[in-house]
Amino acid sequence: MNALDHTHFIPGGSIGRAFRANFLGEAPNWYKLTIAAFLIINPIILYTTSPFVTGWVLIGEFIFTLAMALKCYPLQPGGLLAIEAVLLKMTSSESVFHEVTENIQVILLLMFMVAGIYFMKSLLLYVFTKLLINVRSKTTLSLLFCGVSAILSAFLDALTVTAVLIAVAIGFYAVYHKVASNRQAHPEHDHSSDDAVVEYHRSDLDQFRAFLRSLIMHGAVGTALGGVCTLVGEPQNLLIAEKAGWDFLEFFINMAPVTVPALAAGLITCFFLEKTAIAGYGAKLPDAVREVLANFARDQEQKRSKRDVVELWVQGVVAVILVLSLAFHVAEVGIIGLMIIVLLTAFNGVIQEARIGHAFEEALPFTALLVVFFAIVAVIHEQHLFEPITHFVLSLEPEQQPGMLFLANGVLSMISDNVFVATVYINEVKTALTAGEITREHFDKLAIAINTGTNLPSVATPNGQAAFLFLLTSALAPLIRLSYGRMVIMALPYTLVLTVVALFCVVYAL
């Protein structure tokens, strides 16, 4: 029986119904119809209006796919829109390729640096596990999680640090859930179901969920606080640094007047939230849960072999090499990431292709999405879509321009994606510099405003930060009851504080 024959056996179905079911898979029907409508109306709008109008419609449609990322990963619908734009000659394949080659450093960063840090997970897991078990004060623990996540994200990658936080939380949740379900003797246990949880453990389990929610959110915000500081913290940072011609230290020094006060404000907010227990924070780790987790950690420590210990030491040494390589800019960031992969796999015995392949699973979907970003950026360039906005901003008084760009980037990053927004605006500002419309000194101020605007206010929603979206769509979120709405509420105090502090610094400190 061939595939065509098989479709006739779909209950109550037809080839047409099967096609509709396959189109964008499990996405809601209203979403599928919306994307189909976009693809149908775009040629009509183009031939009845102008490429300029159609280009703005396309941007709105693309931002819609980013905002609805939880319904469907934006690569597929966004990619269809990009392909249509090329077919409608709103841009060309050559222009898309030009945008990709212009930003090859960012692509190499995502391909190799994230994969390199994947092989450092054991060390990162070890660090966060020690913190969770040995620090009894919830306020101190929250500050450490936020601070350590910030430091790691500044030198590594926010997505990878978030992945480690998720792995730690799921591991400990599964350990206690098994005890709460009285299933210690069973190696296989479904920790996603509470059916077997013993009644007197339920209140502790609920409190443990609240504890993990607050801790994970502090850590996720920490990745944004640290990620904004250096050119490797977030994908768009490297793109901005490349356009500005800044190396690792120059980027850090230029951003410091905004990022250092923002980091301090973020940590103060963390302390305040734990002390006041507002917005879902403040939950303590129950004593019964702490005892279970401590016993588990001791058992794991005793089982650690000499090879495991050597593996941790190798990862520690390579981490130092990574920081020094970035600080002294020994090579492009992506090439340093490839070096990290080689060192960690060679000295820790990871030589099978299948094991190495897992390291690339986290970053490559986002890398593909980034190339689609560049296709949309090519449309923006060829149709001069952002020229009116750029001219409006540049027509303001010079001292007003950084603040306005910060707010514009911040609001757009909340509803779409900070990498896309940063890509668009830094290219427009660079074009203005090349045309002689602004000075180099003023360009630097605008670049700082764009970077901080896309990185800090974007913590407001999971759409804005890739690490937040990664957390929301992870296996951990349903376990600890972390919904979209709850994440927005928990991020709100940070959003308000970071936006106000960073905006003040952009306006008065630059």
N, C-alpha and C positions, 0 to 999 in steps of 0.2 A: 504493500500500500504506500503510495507516495504521499508527499505533504499535502498536495491539493485534495486528494481523496479524504485525507484525515480531517480536513476542516469541515466536511459535510457531516461529521459525527459529533460536532459540538452541540450539546443539548440546546434545542431551540435556537440554534445559531445559524450563521451563514458566513461566507468568506468576508463580506463587508463587516459583520459584527466581530469576527476574529481580528480583522485589520484594526478596527477601533479599539479592541481590547489590547492589542499589541502596541499601538501608538502611545508612547510615553508610559507604557506599563501600568503601574499601580496608582498613578496620579489620579485625582478625582476627575470625574467626567466634565465638570464645569471648567476645570483647568485645561483639559485637553481641547475643549471647544474654544476656549479663549486663545490658546496658542494657534489653533487652526484659523481662527478669525483674523489674528494678526497677520498670518502668512497670506491670507486671501486679500485683505484690504490694503496691504502695503503697495502692491503694484497699481491698484486703483488710485490711491492717494498720490502716487508718483506721477501718474499720467494726467491727473485732474488738477494737481497743484504744482509743486516744484520739488526738486531734490532737497532743498533746504527744509521745507516743511516735513517731507517724508523722513528726513534724517532725524529731526526732533521727535517724530512719532516713534521711530526705531529706538531711540535712546530711552523713551518712556517705556516701551515694550521690554527692552532689555533690563531696565531697572526693576520692572515688574517680576521678571524671572528670578532676579537676585532676591527680591523681597519675599518671594514665595519658595525659597530654597528648601523649606521643610516639606513642601508638597512634591517637589521634583528637583533633583540636582540641576543647577542652571546650565550645565554643560550642554545638555541635549536641546532644550528649547532655545537657549542663547545661541548655540551653534547653528540651528536651523535658521534663525534670524540673520546670522552673519553670512551664511551661505547665500541666502536670498539677496542680501545687500550686494554681494559680489555679482550675482546673476543679473541684478537690476542695474549694474554698472554704477552704483553709488560709490564704489571703490573697486580696486582691482586686486587680483591675487598677488601682483608684484608689490603693491602698497602694503598689503598684509605681511608679506615676507620681509619687507623693509622694516616695518614696525617690530617684528620678531627679532631680526638681527640687531636692531638698535638696542634691544633690551635683553640680549643674550645673557648678560650677567645675572639678571633676576631669574631667568629660567634655569641656569646652572645652579644658582643658590637653592632653588626648590628641589631640583633633581638630586643633588649630591649632599648638600649640608643636612637636610632633614633625614636623608637615609643614613648619613654618617652618625648622627646623634642617636639613631635607632639602636646602633650597636653599643651605645653608652647607657642604655636603659637600666642595666643591672646596678650600676653605680648610683644613678638617680633614684631608683627604687629603694636602695639601701639608705640613702640620705633621708628621704621622706619617711620611711618606716621608722628610723631612729627618732626622728622628730615626733611622730605621732605617739610612740610608745613612751618616750622618756620625759616629755614636757607635760606637766599636769595642769598648768594654768591655761585655760582656753584662750584668754586674751593674748598671752605670750605665744601660744601655739599658732593662733591666727596671724599674728604679726610675723612670725617666722615663715609660715607658709606663703604669705603675701610677699615678704622680703626676699626669700630664697627663690620663689618663682620669678620675681623681677630680675634678680641677678642672673639666674640661669637663662632667662629669655633674652637678656641683653647680649649674651655671648653665644647662645645656641639658637633656639627657634621656638616661638610661642606654641606652635602646634605640637611639637615634640614634648615640651614641658607639660602641656595639657594632657597629652596622651599618658605621660607618667603618672600624673595626678589621678587620672581615671583608673589606671591599672592598680594603683595603690588602694584606692577607695573600693573598687570592685573586689579585690583580694580580701580585704578586711571585712567587707560586708558579707561575702560568701562564708568566711570562717565563722562569724557570729551567727549568721542565719542558720547554718547547719546545727550549731549548738541550740539555738532557740527552737529549732524544729525537732530536737532530740534525735538527730540523724548522724551522730559522730561516727558510728560504725559503718556507715554507708559511704563508699568512695564517690558514688554518683549521687548528686543532690541538686535539685532545681531550685536555686536561690531566688528565682523570679516569682515563685508562687508562695503565698503565705498560708496555704491550706493546712500545712502540717505544723505551723508555729504554735507552741504551747501557750496557753492563755496568759500565764503569769510572765511570759517573756515579751508580750506584745507592746506593753508601754515602753520597755527598754528599747525595743526594736524601733518604735516610732521616734523616740528621742535620739537614737543613734542615727537615724535617717536625717533628722534636723541638724544634728552635729556635722554630719558629712556634707550636707547641702551648704551650710555656711562656710565650712572649711574650703570646699571646692570652689565656691564663688570668690572667696578671698584670694585663692591661688590663681583663678582665672583672671581676675582684675590685676593681680600682680604681673601676669604675663604681658598685659597691656602697658603697665607702668614701666616695666623694664624694656619691653619691645620698642617703645618710642625713642629710647635713648641712643641706640646704636644702629649702624647700617645693616646689621644682620638680624635685628629683632623682629622685623616684619618685612614681607616681600617688597612693599612699596618704598621702604626706607632706602633700599639699595638702588632702586630706580631713581629716586630723588637725588641720592648721593652721586649717581652716575651723571645725571644732567647738570649737577652743580660742580662736578669735578672734585668732590671731597673724598678723602680716604677715611679710614676707621676713626682716627683721633680727631681729624677736622670735623667730621660729622658730630661726634660726641660733644666737642667743645662748642660748636655752633648751636646745638640744640640745648645745651645745659641751662641757659637762662630761663628756659621754659620747663624743661623736663625734670630738672632737680627740684624746683619748688613743687611741681606736680607729684613727684614721687613722695616727697615729704607730706604733702596734703593727703595723698592716698593712704599712707601708713597711719596718719592721725585719724582719718575717717574709719579705718579698720579698727583702731583702738576704741573710738567712740561708739561704733556699731555694736561691738561686743559688750561694752559696759552698759549701754542703754537697752540692748536686746530689741531693737526695732528692725522693721523690714525683714523679719525672718531670721535674724542673727541671734547669737547669745546662747544657743543650746549647748549644754555640757555633755561630756562623754560619761555615760553611766558607769559606776564602779564595776558592775558585773560584766559589762562589755570590755572594759579595760583589762580585767583579769584574764578573760578569754583570749584577747589579742596578745597580751604579754606572754602568755603560755605558748601561743602559736609562734611568736617571734623567737622565743628561746629554742623551741624545737627546730625551727629553720636554721638558727645559728649553729646548733649542734650537728646538723646534717651537712653543713657547708664543707666541701672538700678542699684540699690544698689547691686544686685547679681552679675552683671557684674564687678562692682568695687571690690567687695570682691574676685571675681575670679582672677582679676589682682594682688591683694595683695598676694593671696595664691601662684600664680605662681612666684612672686618675691621672696617670702620666700623660696620656694622650689628650686629656682635657686641658692640662697645662700647656701642651704644645699648641692646641687649638687657640687658646686665649692669646698666647704670644704671637702666633702666626697672624691672627686678626689685627692685633695691636700694631705690629710692625709692617702689615700689608705685604707679606712675602709673595703673595699671588692673589689673583682674583678670588673672591669668596667661594664661588662654586668649585674652583680647583682645590682650594684648601679643604673643602668638604670631601672631595674625592680622595685626597691624601688621608683624611681621617678614616674613611672607609677601608682603604688599603691597610693602614696600620692596625686598626682594631680587629679586622678579620684575619689578618696574617698572624698576629701574635696571640689571638684567642682561638685559633683553630676553626674559624668559620670558612670553610673552603668549598662547600657544596653550593651549586648554583641556586637550588631551590631555597636554601636558607638565606642566601643573599637577596633573593628576589623579594622576600617579605618586607625588606627595609624600604622598598620603593613604593609600596602600596599606599601609604598615607599621603604622599606628596604628589604623585603623578596625576591623579584626577584634577587636583587644583592647578597643576602645571598646564594641563590641557585647557582648563577654563581660562587661565591667564592668556593663552594664545587667542582664545575667542575674544577676550577683552581687547587685545591689540587689533583684532579685526574691526571691532566697533570704533576704536580710536582712529583707525585708518579712515573710516567713514567721516568721523568728526573733522579730521584734518582736510580731507578732500572737499568736503562741503562747507568748510569754514563755519561750523555750527556754533562754536563757542566764541567767535570773534566779538559779537555784540556784548556778551557778558564780560569778556576780558577788557574790552574798551570801556565799559561802564565802570569796572573796578579801577582801571588805570586812570579814569577821568576824575576819580575822587582825589581828595588831598592825600599826598604820599603817606602821612601818618595814619590815615584812616584805612588804607588798603590792606595791611596785614590783618587787622581785626576783622574786616569784612570777609577776607578769604578764609580765615579761621572758622568763622560762623558758617559760611556757605559750605565748606568742606565737611564741617561737623554734622550739619543737618542732613546733607546728602548721604554721608557715611552711615548715619543711623538707619536710613531706610533702604540702602542698597548694599554696597560693598566698598570698604575703604581703599582696596587696591585699585579698583576701577576709577573711583573718584580722584585719587592721587595721580594716577596715570594721566587722566584727562587734563587736570589743572597744571601739573608741573610742565607738561608739554606746551600748554598755552603760554605760560609765563616765560618758558625758555624761548619760545618764538618771539615774544615781545622783547626779550633781551637781545636776541640776534638781530632784530630789526632796529635796535637802537632806541626803543621807546622807553626803556628803563635802564638805570645804571646797574653795575654789578653789585654794588652794596645793597641796593634796594631789592634786587633779585634774590640775594641771600636771605633777606628778611621775609620775603614772600614764600620762599622755599621752606623756611622754618615754620611759617604759619600753615602751609599746606600739610607738612608732615605731622605737626602736633594736632591740627584740626581733624585729620583723618584717623589718627590713632587714639585720641583721648575721649571726645564725645561719643565715639562709635561704640563704647562699652554699653550704651543705652539698650541695645537690642542684640540678639544673636546674629542678625543679618550683617551688622557692621563689622564684627570681628570673626575672622575665620576660626580662631580658637574657641570662641563662644559657640559658634554653630557646630563645631566638632563635638563639643561637650553636650550640647542639646540633642544631637543625633546619635550619641554614643549609647552603649548598653547600660551605662550607669544611670542616666537620667530617669528612666522609669523606675529603677530600683529605689532611688532616694526621693522619688516624687518631685522631680525638678522639671516643671512644665515651662512653656514659653512665657506665659504670664508671670509665673513665680520668678523666673530669671529676670524679667524686666523690672519687677518690683524690687528685687534684691540688688539690682544694679543701679537703681534710681539714685540713692544717696551718693554713690561714687560718681555717677554721671554729672549731677549738679555741682559737686565740689570740684571735680577735675575740670569741667568746662569753665567755671567761673575763675578758678586760679590760673589756668592756662591762658584764658583770654586776657586777663589782667596782665600777665607777663608778656604776652605777645604785643599788647598795646603799649605798655610802659617800660618793659625791660629790654626790648630789642633796639 
